[in-house]
Amino acid sequence: MSRLAAIVRRLLSLFRRGREDAETQDELQFHLEMETEKNLRAGMDPREARRRAHVRLGGVDAIQEAVRDARGARPLEDLVRDLGYALRGARRNPGFTLVAVLTLTLGIGATTAVFTVADNFLLRPPPFAHVDRLVGIRDVNPAQGWTVDDDVAAAPGNFLDWRAEGRSFDHMIAWRNWFYSVAGPVGSDTVPEQIRGVRVSPAFFTMLGVQAALGRTFLPEEETPGRDRVVVLADGLWQRRYGGDPGIVGETLLVDGQPFTVVGVLPRGFHYLQTDFEMWMPFAVDEQFQARDDHSVSVWARLAPGVSREAAQAELDAITGRLEAAYPDTNTGWGAVLVPIHPQDYGGALERALRVLLGAVACVLLIACANVANLLLVRAGARRRELAVRAAVGASRGRLVRQLLAESGLLAALGGAGGLVLAGAGVRLMAPLLPVVSSYTHPSPQIDYRVLAFTVAAVLLTTVLFGLLPAVRTSRTDTLRVAASAGGWSTGRVLLIAELALSVVLLAGAALLVQSLWNLQRVEPGFRTDRLLTMQVWLPERKYPSAASVRTFTDDVLQRVEGLPGVRGATTVNTRPFLGWSLGLQVEVPGYIPPETMEEGGMLTYRVVSDRYFETLGAGMVEGRAFSTADRPDGAAVTVVNEAAAARFWPGAEPVGRQLRPQFQPGAAPWIPEGRADWFTVVGVVRDFREHQIEEPVVPVIYLSQRQNPSRLMSLIVSMQGPATGVANAVQGEIRAVDGDLGVYDLKTMDTILADVVALPRLNALLVWLFAALALSLSAIGVHGVTSYLVAADARVRDPNRGRGEARGGLPLGGARNRAGRCRGHRGGPGRLPAARARDGERPPRGRGDRRGGPGRRVRRGPRGDLRRLLAPGADGDASRSDARPAGRVRGWTECRRVERASAAPPDSNGAVTAFRHGVMRFPRVTEQGEDAEGFGGTIARSRRGAGAPISLEPCALAGVVR
């Protein structure tokens, strides 16, 4: 506690510095008066008594500095002072500050925006309780080729045994999502809507630590059949469909025609995998939930406190072993594996894209830092005199580096603040372009404390990257000589080359990505995509229990839709093209010997389509025929295959008339057709077209007839003659005319679907191209700035007198600088000196403050810079006396440094020294007729002081004067 109090006192001392200095001054004055009074009582005269008191106490300034050091806040005081000076310097150079801050804003803003997206998907843990203890459980069967990477769901019956026997878990839940038609509340005239809902174990929200924002979540007893008719709404559905009415709790909704009571509304920030998970209902543990051959539920569990994942896996292996022995028909070869839910596996495409974007934006940040470092190196040439003054009054090289880093830190902080604003706008612009992926965090990235921490880290990093090198180079003692050349720009050229190299790399990468995107967009899917409208319909098994009822619904809807004006044709398919679902199965083909690996064996994709599917898509038949009304349900089972399937199973032979037998997954699933036959006869071969991924090769597909093998899950595809708006409303009206409880889901045009397919490559190419253009622009700024400086430096080498005394950022040659940073003593304007030199017999022009005997007189420098004399040759005496007048023509008085403790650097190889002057004095400016008073290459009075002796002056060779 005492240490914390000391830190607080040190921080508070920053705000009480003036008062504490005044108190110290008063105390010193009290002790000085007491000591003087003591000397007076000893018989000394007043002047000697006061002098002795001063000698006994020592230097007042030194004592005050020691007191400040004793407070322990000197580093903070120096930092505040450095930041204040940096802020004043930024105000004096608005052009440089604007360019540097804008450059850093672009670099930090782009980096922060991309980090926000990458952090949201790859790094940010989901907002659940005890994330480190949450695991998923996946079924595996090595004998059948199912591994943990296949993400095989668990069987409900096995889940119940795991939950009952497991002691390593404090919670274990199952969940499964599907589509439900929602109407109501009961008694209201609302249009039914198909919603994606989730069935969960009642302990789901308790395990995740999620509380309802309105009402409650599920109770443990609500998994009992008959008590499961309760529903919890997501905030999005509550706001969109029910207007945020809190009275919805307790109302009854019709879910697939069955009454469900609303018991709660989830908080707004809750997100689980998909944004369209909008309704939650409890699982009913009934007879259907006891199946062991239906791998249809996902399982999550939370490890008990203190239990490791290895120990829990060992217990789970023992349970699955007992189940395999107890149920050999369904569980032989099946095991279970625990996998952590964080970090989440999104697949290679998204992770590769985000890594590419992070690499590109890192290059942009490096280019921005190199650019600002070059600008600082350019400006450093104009600040040599200022830094020389600081070194002259005792500043060490480390102190100069800290000052320059404080200035760099101020620029980086301003750039970071602007970058944070730019990142917020960039994230909002990027959000609509992001691909739809399953994530446990919200898909719309947000600026939060993690992003703020990253921005602070980026500011610190950029401060070091672009500030340290110029600070170290500029503070070198061998560059603090006024007469030294500007040299040392090889580093700037290296940074410039690095900028251009990184820009070229980004441009090349952007060109390749744009070319890949262009090629991807030019890939033809193999069917007509224009003016196609798609929507999904799900028929609940309770209302459509038989294949005949499903078939009747399909025929009625197609007949009604095809009769609408503006419709050219309509068809259905169980999974529309580019839905992302891969419905795989194995087939048995007489005479076909599959390869050894399953990937090259009998696995292929199947789809259930209605009669005019190929005609509506514009996919032509290669041979044979398509489905027709002649394919009756009680007739011979027929199938159509694509060219890839025909080439696999019957290479070089006639496929039409051949037979095959699909081996569907056991158990009931909405996408598996009803009334499946054993053997199917191939009646046609359709031309290959892409239905799964646009960038992947065409896979073998077999097509089954919706008339013979209907599927309750179907996508309606409508070919239109005009815009989709009017047709979409009319089609939904015809569906409700057949079944008033049904709604539609995923209403999109095929062009929109194809745009979503290339969303990730498009985002990647767009951002990398944008970053490449930004990098090239920053490099151009760097080239212009450095080249301009080098041209100006070359001009100064060719004409040494050009621009002398006009350097900004340092003390003007031959002029005095007032507190506002402006030069006094001439009419040339602030910070500039007249180019005219004093001629023989000419009187130099006067400026402000050029009154005889007053401060502000300028000291003229001649082309030779000869220093004839500072004091009369051979003068000895107290140089601090204001009435000491050297020989020569006295033009006035000027303010300079008093030689209290004059020092000089060691002589160089030519015997010249650099004079450093400390303190304050007033001395007359001396001007010989036709010559200037001060300059370089001449002599200067070098002072030496012995103990108790007056200051003695002697001439010495001059290498440079630190002003």
HELIX and SHEET records of a PDB file:
HELIX    1   1 SER A    2  PHE A   15  1                                  14    
HELIX    2   2 ARG A   17  ARG A   41  1                                  25    
HELIX    3   3 PRO A   46  LEU A   57  1                                  12    
HELIX    4   4 VAL A   60  ARG A   71  1                                  12    
HELIX    5   5 ARG A   74  ARG A   92  1                                  19    
HELIX    6   6 PRO A   94  ALA A  118  1                                  25    
HELIX    7   7 ASP A  119  LEU A  123  3                                   5    
HELIX    8   8 VAL A  131  ARG A  133  5                                   3    
HELIX    9   9 PRO A  142  GLN A  144  5                                   3    
HELIX   10  10 VAL A  148  ASP A  150  5                                   3    
HELIX   11  11 PRO A  156  GLU A  165  1                                  10    
HELIX   12  12 PHE A  204  LEU A  208  1                                   5    
HELIX   13  13 PRO A  220  GLU A  223  5                                   4    
HELIX   14  14 ASP A  235  TYR A  242  1                                   8    
HELIX   15  15 PRO A  246  ILE A  248  5                                   3    
HELIX   16  16 GLU A  287  GLN A  290  5                                   4    
HELIX   17  17 ARG A  309  ALA A  326  1                                  18    
HELIX   18  18 PRO A  328  ASN A  331  1                                   4    
HELIX   19  19 GLY A  348  ALA A  380  1                                  33    
HELIX   20  20 GLY A  381  ARG A  383  5                                   3    
HELIX   21  21 ARG A  384  ALA A  392  1                                   9    
HELIX   22  22 ARG A  397  MET A  430  1                                  34    
HELIX   23  23 ALA A  431  LEU A  433  5                                   3    
HELIX   24  24 TYR A  449  THR A  474  1                                  26    
HELIX   25  25 THR A  477  THR A  479  5                                   3    
HELIX   26  26 SER A  490  ARG A  522  1                                  33    
HELIX   27  27 ALA A  547  GLU A  562  1                                  16    
HELIX   28  28 MET A  598  GLU A  600  5                                   3    
HELIX   29  29 TYR A  613  LEU A  617  1                                   5    
HELIX   30  30 GLU A  643  PHE A  649  1                                   7    
HELIX   31  31 ALA A  724  VAL A  738  1                                  15    
HELIX   32  32 MET A  750  VAL A  757  1                                   8    
HELIX   33  33 ALA A  759  ARG A  798  1                                  40    
SHEET    1   A 9 LEU A 214  GLY A 215  0                                        
SHEET    2   A 9 GLN A 258  VAL A 265 -1                                        
SHEET    3   A 9 VAL A 230  LEU A 233  1                                        
SHEET    4   A 9 PHE A 277  PRO A 282 -1                                        
SHEET    5   A 9 GLU A 193  VAL A 200  1                                        
SHEET    6   A 9 PHE A 169  ALA A 183 -1                                        
SHEET    7   A 9 SER A 298  LEU A 303 -1                                        
SHEET    8   A 9 LEU A 134  VAL A 140 -1                                        
SHEET    9   A 9 GLY A 335  PRO A 340 -1                                        
SHEET    1   B 7 LEU A 214  GLY A 215  0                                        
SHEET    2   B 7 GLN A 258  VAL A 265 -1                                        
SHEET    3   B 7 VAL A 230  LEU A 233  1                                        
SHEET    4   B 7 PHE A 277  PRO A 282 -1                                        
SHEET    5   B 7 GLU A 193  VAL A 200  1                                        
SHEET    6   B 7 PHE A 169  ALA A 183 -1                                        
SHEET    7   B 7 THR A 252  VAL A 255 -1                                        
SHEET    1   C 4 VAL A 567  VAL A 573  0                                        
SHEET    2   C 4 LEU A 713  MET A 720 -1                                        
SHEET    3   C 4 LEU A 532  TRP A 538 -1                                        
SHEET    4   C 4 TYR A 745  THR A 749 -1                                        
SHEET    1   D 7 MET A 621  GLY A 624  0                                        
SHEET    2   D 7 PHE A 680  VAL A 686 -1                                        
SHEET    3   D 7 VAL A 638  ASN A 642  1                                        
SHEET    4   D 7 VAL A 701  SER A 705 -1                                        
SHEET    5   D 7 MET A 603  VAL A 609  1                                        
SHEET    6   D 7 GLY A 584  GLU A 588 -1                                        
SHEET    7   D 7 GLN A 659  GLN A 663 -1                                        
SHEET    1   E 2 ALA A 816  ARG A 817  0                                        
SHEET    2   E 2 CYS A 823  ARG A 824 -1                                        
SHEET    1   F 2 ARG A 889  CYS A 896  0                                        
SHEET    2   F 2 MET A 921  THR A 927 -1                                        
SHEET    1   G 4 SER A 903  ALA A 904  0                                        
SHEET    2   G 4 VAL A 913  PHE A 916 -1                                        
SHEET    3   G 4 SER A 952  VAL A 961  1                                        
SHEET    4   G 4 THR A 939  ARG A 944 -1                                        
END                                                                             
